[in-house]
């Protein structure tokens, strides 16, 4: 049985680490912020949180990092105007599903297609829609 620290480490490695490159790219936009410091502090915050309740790890990681950047600017004596503009532009949450969710949805779709194909001809009528009706 895994202890909580090991389970948290596995969760961070499988759900957060794959998104680190994306977050680092986003942090590079802020020239006066050390990306390594923000990433490290984000891992500390996420390791102390209830990771089992996180529905979208990528959005959670981005949100933690964004909050840490905001804390950095709150503590700073001088804040570049361009940094404030970037923070305002980044306030909209990314609703794009993660790669894991897309893969999982496609696997479910294939499973359902195979299951329906195995049904006998007189089993009933199914309405199968691959996307929203437009």
N, C-alpha and C positions, 0 to 999 in steps of 0.2 A: 504494500500500500504506500502510495506517495504521501509525503507530508505536504503541508500547505506551501512551503517555500519551493519545493520541487515542482509542484503543480503550477504555481505562479510562474516559475521560470519557463516551464514548457509552454504555458499559455502565451507569455511574452514572445518566446521564440517563434511560435507558430502563427500568432495572430497580429503581432505588432512589428516585429523585426522585418517582415517583408515590405512594410510600408515606410521604413526609415529613409530610403532613398528619395521617395516622393516628398517627405517632410523636410529632408535636408535641402532639396532643390527649392522648396518654398521658403525656407529660412535664409537662403542665400540672397534673397531679394532685399533683406535688411542688412545693409553693409556694416552697421555698427553693432551687430549682435553676433556673438560667438555661437555658432550652430551646435558645436559639441557640448557646450554648457547647457543649452536648452534641451537637447536630446537626453543628456545624462539626467538632468533634473526631472524630465518627463518620465523616464524609466523609474525613478525613485517614487514619484507620485503614483504611477500606475501599479507599482509593486505593492503599495500600501492600500490600494483601492479594492473594492469587491469586483474583481474581474469577471466573475460568473454572471453578473448582471449587465455586462456590456453587450449590446445587441450589434453594434457596428464598430469593430475595433479600429478601423481606419479613421472614421469620423471622431472617435473618442481620442485617439492619438493626436489628431490634428487640433482638436479642441483643447486638450491639455497643453500642447505646445503654444497655441495661440494665447491662452491665458498666461502662460509663463512669459511670453513676449510682452504682453500688456503689463505684467508686473514689473518687468525690466524697465519699461518706459515710465511707469509711475514713479519708480525710484530714481530715475535719471534726472539730473538737473537741467540738461538741455536735450530736447527731443527734436530731431530733424523733421521738418514739415512733410517731407516725402514719406517718412516712416508712418506718420499719422494717416496720410492718404492711403498707404498700403494696408494699414490695419482696418480702415473703414471699408475698403474694397474686399477684404477677406472676411467680412462679417457674415456673408451669406454661406450657409452650410452646404456642403457638397452632397447632393442626394443620389449621386451615382452609386449603384450597388458595387460592392467589392468584387474582385475576381472570384473569390471563394463562393460568394452568393450566386454569381452567374453560372459557375461550373455546377454548383449544386442544383440549381434550377434546371439546367440542361440535362443533368443526370436523371432528375425526377421526370422530366418530359419523356426521355427515352424509355424509362421504366414503364410509364403509363402507356406509351405507344405499344410496347411489347406485350403488356398485359391485355390491352384491348384487342390486339391482333390474335391472341390465344383464345379469346372468348368464342363459344359456339355461335353459329350464324343466327340462331333464334333467341339469343340471350337478351335482346332488348335493343333499344335505340339510344345512342350516345351522341351528344352534341360536343364535338371536339374543336376547340378554338385555340390556336397558337398565340393569339394576341388580342388586344382589344378591338372590338368591332368598330369600324370607322365609317 
